[in-house]
Amino acid sequence: MPSSSSRSRVPVRRSPRPAPRGANAVTGPPERPQAVPFAVVFGFLQAIEVLYLGWLVWEPEPAVDRLLVIPLVLAAASVLGSVLVLQGRRWGWAVLAVAAVATLLALSLLVFLLGALYGGTIWAAALLLVGPVATLVLALRRPVREWCGTARARRSPGGRRSAGSSR
């Protein structure tokens, strides 16, 4: 009578390395999510908008002063965040989000100032808010955060090993 055992008599081949467990088992997405290129494009658009406003500040009197440094720093942060997100570097989404919030606050102040000075003709300045708002929304989305998050750490599943290990 044949055996009723559900086990196969063929031995299972196992790898000499143990399977990664816990936090090491989580890996990043295998390919770049679709939201990442859009976040990068809107980050560069935000940098162009801020540089345009910096040019408007610089154009009447071509000199570097404190008022011109603010748009330059915001544009540099936007470009840096966009490049970090494109490469999938850790915390790139946070750099892009902080640059978007700072730019959004500066442009909102400009819109309210123009609204107070010129009445109802603020639609062109309010249109400049599209870049920072879209950048902020896209940078805070889960696929972008996972693409740039801690799950994409470049580390072996076995952890850190040195040449002079005592094992």
C-alpha positions in Angstrom: 0.0 0.0 0.0 1.4 3.4 -1.0 2.3 5.9 1.7 -0.3 8.6 2.4 2.3 11.1 3.5 2.0 14.5 1.8 5.8 15.1 2.0 7.9 14.5 -1.1 10.9 12.3 -0.8 13.0 14.7 -2.9 15.1 16.9 -0.6 14.6 20.6 -0.8 17.7 22.5 -1.8 18.4 25.4 0.5 20.8 28.3 0.0 23.7 28.6 2.4 22.6 32.2 3.1 19.6 32.7 5.3 16.7 34.6 3.8 16.5 38.3 4.9 14.0 39.0 7.6 12.5 42.1 9.1 13.5 45.4 7.8 16.1 43.9 5.4 13.4 42.1 3.5 11.7 45.3 2.4 13.1 46.6 -0.9 12.2 49.6 -3.0 10.0 49.4 -6.0 11.7 47.6 -8.9 11.2 50.5 -11.3 10.7 54.2 -11.1 7.1 55.1 -10.3 5.3 57.4 -12.8 4.9 60.2 -10.2 8.7 60.7 -9.9 9.3 62.3 -13.3 6.3 64.6 -12.8 7.7 65.6 -9.4 11.1 66.4 -11.0 9.5 68.4 -13.8 7.4 70.5 -11.4 10.5 70.9 -9.2 12.4 72.4 -12.1 9.4 74.5 -13.0 9.3 75.8 -9.5 13.0 76.7 -9.7 12.4 78.6 -13.0 9.5 80.5 -11.4 11.7 81.5 -8.5 14.6 82.5 -10.7 12.2 84.6 -12.8 11.1 86.5 -9.6 14.8 86.9 -8.7 15.4 88.4 -12.1 12.6 90.8 -11.6 14.2 91.9 -8.3 17.7 92.2 -9.9 16.7 93.9 -13.2 16.0 97.5 -12.0 19.3 97.7 -10.1 21.8 95.0 -11.0 23.4 94.3 -7.6 23.5 91.3 -5.4 21.7 92.0 -2.1 19.8 90.2 0.6 16.6 90.3 -1.3 18.2 88.5 -4.3 19.8 85.8 -2.2 16.4 84.4 -1.1 15.2 83.4 -4.7 18.7 82.0 -5.4 18.6 79.8 -2.3 15.0 78.7 -3.1 15.9 77.8 -6.7 19.0 75.9 -5.6 17.0 73.9 -3.1 14.4 73.1 -5.7 17.0 71.9 -8.2 18.8 69.9 -5.5 15.6 68.3 -4.4 14.6 67.5 -8.0 18.0 65.9 -8.7 17.8 63.8 -5.5 14.3 62.6 -6.3 15.3 61.7 -9.9 18.3 59.6 -8.6 16.2 58.0 -5.9 18.5 59.3 -3.1 17.4 59.1 0.5 15.4 62.1 1.8 15.2 63.6 -1.7 11.5 63.9 -1.4 11.9 65.9 1.9 14.3 68.4 0.4 11.9 68.9 -2.5 8.9 69.3 -0.2 10.7 71.8 2.1 11.8 73.8 -1.0 8.2 73.7 -2.2 6.8 74.9 1.2 9.3 77.7 1.4 8.5 78.8 -2.2 4.8 78.5 -1.6 5.1 80.8 1.5 7.2 83.4 -0.4 4.8 83.4 -3.4 1.7 83.5 -1.2 3.2 86.6 0.6 3.8 88.2 -2.8 0.2 87.4 -4.0 -1.3 88.9 -0.8 1.0 92.0 -1.1 0.0 92.5 -4.7 -3.6 92.0 -3.8 -3.4 94.6 -1.1 -1.6 97.1 -3.3 -3.4 96.7 -6.7 -6.8 95.3 -5.8 -8.1 92.5 -7.9 -5.3 92.1 -10.5 -3.5 89.3 -8.8 -4.4 86.4 -11.1 -1.0 86.4 -12.8 0.8 86.2 -9.5 -1.6 83.5 -8.2 -0.9 81.5 -11.4 2.7 81.3 -10.1 1.4 79.2 -7.2 0.8 76.2 -9.5 4.4 75.1 -9.5 5.0 75.0 -5.8 1.6 73.4 -5.0 2.0 70.7 -7.7 5.6 70.0 -6.5 4.5 69.7 -2.9 1.6 67.4 -3.7 3.8 65.2 -5.9 6.7 65.1 -3.5 4.5 63.9 -0.6 2.9 61.0 -2.6 3.7 57.5 -1.3 5.4 56.3 -4.5 7.8 59.2 -4.5 8.6 58.7 -0.8 9.1 55.0 -1.3 11.4 55.7 -4.3 13.5 58.0 -2.2 12.9 56.4 1.2 15.0 54.3 3.5 13.9 51.1 1.7 16.3 52.0 -1.1 19.4 51.8 1.0 22.3 50.3 -0.8 23.2 47.6 1.7 23.6 43.9 1.6 20.9 41.8 3.3 23.5 40.3 5.6 24.4 43.6 7.1 27.7 45.3 7.5 30.8 43.0 7.4 34.4 44.1 7.8 37.5 42.3 6.7 38.7 41.6 10.2 35.5 40.1 11.5 35.8 37.9 14.6 33.2 35.4 13.3 
